[in-house]
Amino acid sequence: MLFSEAARLAKFAEAEELWLTHFSPALQEPAEFLQNATDIFPNTLLGEERKMTTLYFLKEG
């Protein structure tokens, strides 16, 4: 999936954040293409080793 495609999905889903991870070995410098995503979905970040977050889910009902 292209960075721009992932950004469109995140925007459509009204996500809070998009982390781009698991890059093709052919992509030597992912940061050079980050703007392709941030132009569409500004809160896009590149994954990096040991990057972590906690997800919280709302209970329904």
MARBA-3410 file (N, C-alpha, C, O; in Angstrom, 1 decimal):
61
0.8,-1.2,0.0,0.0,0.0,0.0,0.9,1.2,0.0,1.9,1.3,0.7 ~ 0.5,2.2,-0.8,1.3,3.5,-0.8,1.0,4.3,0.4,-0.1,4.1,1.1 ~ 1.9,5.2,0.8,1.7,6.0,2.0,0.4,6.9,1.8,-0.4,7.0,2.7 ~ 0.2,7.4,0.6,-1.0,8.2,0.3,-2.3,7.4,0.5,-3.3,7.9,0.9 ~ -2.3,6.1,0.1,-3.4,5.2,0.2,-3.8,5.0,1.7,-4.9,5.1,2.1
-2.7,4.8,2.5,-2.9,4.6,3.9,-3.5,5.9,4.6,-4.3,5.8,5.4 ~ -3.0,7.0,4.1,-3.5,8.3,4.7,-4.9,8.5,4.3,-5.7,9.0,5.1 ~ -5.3,8.2,3.1,-6.7,8.3,2.7,-7.6,7.5,3.6,-8.7,7.9,4.0 ~ -7.2,6.2,3.9,-8.0,5.3,4.7,-8.1,5.9,6.1,-9.2,5.9,6.7 ~ -7.0,6.4,6.7,-7.0,7.0,8.0,-7.9,8.2,8.1,-8.7,8.4,9.0
-7.9,9.1,7.0,-8.8,10.2,7.0,-10.2,9.8,6.9,-11.1,10.3,7.6 ~ -10.5,8.8,6.0,-11.9,8.3,5.9,-12.4,7.7,7.2,-13.6,7.9,7.5 ~ -11.5,7.0,7.9,-11.9,6.4,9.2,-12.0,7.4,10.4,-12.4,7.0,11.5 ~ -11.5,8.6,10.1,-11.5,9.6,11.2,-10.6,9.2,12.3,-10.9,9.4,13.5 ~ -9.5,8.6,11.9,-8.5,8.1,12.9,-7.8,9.3,13.6,-7.8,10.4,13.1
-7.3,9.1,14.8,-6.6,10.1,15.5,-5.1,10.2,15.0,-4.5,11.2,15.0 ~ -4.6,9.0,14.7,-3.1,8.9,14.3,-3.0,7.8,13.3,-3.7,6.8,13.3 ~ -2.0,8.0,12.4,-1.6,6.9,11.5,-0.1,6.7,11.6,0.7,7.6,11.5 ~ 0.2,5.4,11.9,1.6,5.0,12.0,1.9,4.2,10.7,1.2,3.2,10.5 ~ 2.9,4.5,10.0,3.4,3.8,8.8,4.5,2.9,9.3,5.5,3.3,9.8
4.3,1.6,9.0,5.3,0.6,9.5,5.5,-0.5,8.4,4.8,-0.5,7.4 ~ 6.4,-1.4,8.6,6.7,-2.5,7.7,6.9,-2.1,6.3,6.1,-2.4,5.4 ~ 8.0,-1.4,6.1,8.3,-0.8,4.8,9.0,-1.9,3.9,9.7,-2.8,4.4 ~ 8.8,-1.8,2.6,9.4,-2.7,1.7,10.9,-2.5,1.7,11.4,-1.4,1.9 ~ 11.7,-3.6,1.6,13.2,-3.4,1.6,13.6,-2.5,0.4,14.7,-1.9,0.5
12.8,-2.3,-0.6,13.2,-1.4,-1.7,13.1,0.0,-1.3,13.6,0.9,-2.0 ~ 12.4,0.3,-0.2,12.2,1.7,0.2,13.3,2.0,1.3,13.2,1.7,2.5 ~ 14.4,2.6,0.8,15.5,2.9,1.6,15.4,4.0,2.6,15.9,3.9,3.8 ~ 14.6,5.0,2.3,14.5,6.2,3.1,13.0,6.6,3.2,12.5,7.5,2.5 ~ 12.2,5.9,4.1,10.8,6.2,4.2,10.5,7.6,4.5,9.4,8.2,4.0
11.3,8.3,5.2,11.1,9.7,5.6,11.0,10.6,4.4,10.3,11.7,4.4 ~ 11.6,10.2,3.3,11.6,11.0,2.1,10.2,11.1,1.5,9.9,12.0,0.7 ~ 9.3,10.1,1.8,8.0,10.0,1.2,6.9,10.3,2.2,5.7,10.2,1.9 ~ 7.3,10.7,3.4,6.3,10.9,4.5,5.3,12.0,4.1,4.1,11.9,4.4 ~ 5.8,13.1,3.4,4.9,14.2,3.0,3.7,13.7,2.1,2.7,14.3,2.1
3.9,12.6,1.4,2.9,12.0,0.6,1.7,11.7,1.4,0.5,11.8,1.0 ~ 1.9,11.3,2.7,0.8,11.0,3.6,0.4,12.2,4.4,-0.8,12.4,4.5 ~ 1.3,13.0,4.9,0.9,14.1,5.7,0.1,15.2,5.0,-0.6,15.9,5.6 ~ 0.3,15.3,3.7,-0.5,16.2,2.9,-2.0,15.8,2.9,-2.9,16.6,2.8 ~ -2.3,14.5,3.1,-3.6,14.0,3.1,-4.1,13.9,4.6,-5.2,14.2,4.9
-3.3,13.3,5.4,-3.6,13.1,6.8,-2.4,13.6,7.7,-1.5,12.9,7.9 ~ -2.5,14.8,8.2,-1.4,15.4,8.9,-0.8,14.7,10.1,0.4,14.7,10.3 ~ -1.6,13.9,10.8,-1.1,13.2,12.0,-0.6,11.8,11.6,-1.0,10.8,12.2 ~ 0.3,11.8,10.7,1.0,10.6,10.2,2.4,10.5,10.7,3.1,11.5,10.6 ~ 2.8,9.4,11.3,4.1,9.2,11.8,4.7,8.0,11.2,4.0,7.0,10.9
6.1,7.9,11.2,6.8,6.8,10.8,7.0,5.9,12.0,7.4,6.4,13.0 ~ 6.8,4.6,11.8,7.1,3.7,12.9,8.6,3.6,13.1,9.4,3.8,12.1 ~ 9.0,3.3,14.3,10.5,3.2,14.6,10.6,2.1,15.6,9.6,1.8,16.3 ~ 11.8,1.6,15.7,12.0,0.5,16.7,11.6,1.0,18.1,12.0,2.0,18.6 ~ 10.9,0.1,18.8,10.5,0.3,20.2,9.4,1.4,20.4,9.2,1.9,21.5
8.9,1.9,19.3,7.8,2.9,19.4,6.6,2.2,20.0,6.2,1.1,19.5 ~ 6.0,2.8,21.0,4.8,2.2,21.6,3.7,3.2,21.9,4.0,4.4,22.0 ~ 2.5,2.7,22.1,1.4,3.5,22.5,0.4,2.6,23.2,0.6,1.4,23.2 ~ -0.6,3.2,23.9,-1.6,2.4,24.5,-2.9,2.7,23.8,-3.2,3.9,23.6 ~ -3.7,1.7,23.4,-5.0,1.9,22.8,-6.1,1.8,23.9,-6.1,0.9,24.7
-7.0,2.8,23.9,-8.1,2.7,24.8,-9.4,2.6,23.9,-9.6,3.3,22.9 ~ -10.3,1.7,24.3,-11.5,1.4,23.6,-12.7,1.8,24.5,-12.7,1.5,25.7 ~ -13.6,2.5,23.9,-14.8,2.9,24.6,-15.7,1.7,24.7,-15.9,0.9,23.8 ~ -16.3,1.5,25.9,-17.3,0.4,26.1,-18.6,0.9,25.5,-19.1,2.0,25.8 ~ -19.3,0.1,24.8,-20.6,0.4,24.3,-21.7,-0.1,25.3,-21.5,-1.2,25.9
-22.7,0.7,25.4,-23.9,0.3,26.2,-23.8,0.6,27.6,-24.7,0.3,28.4
END
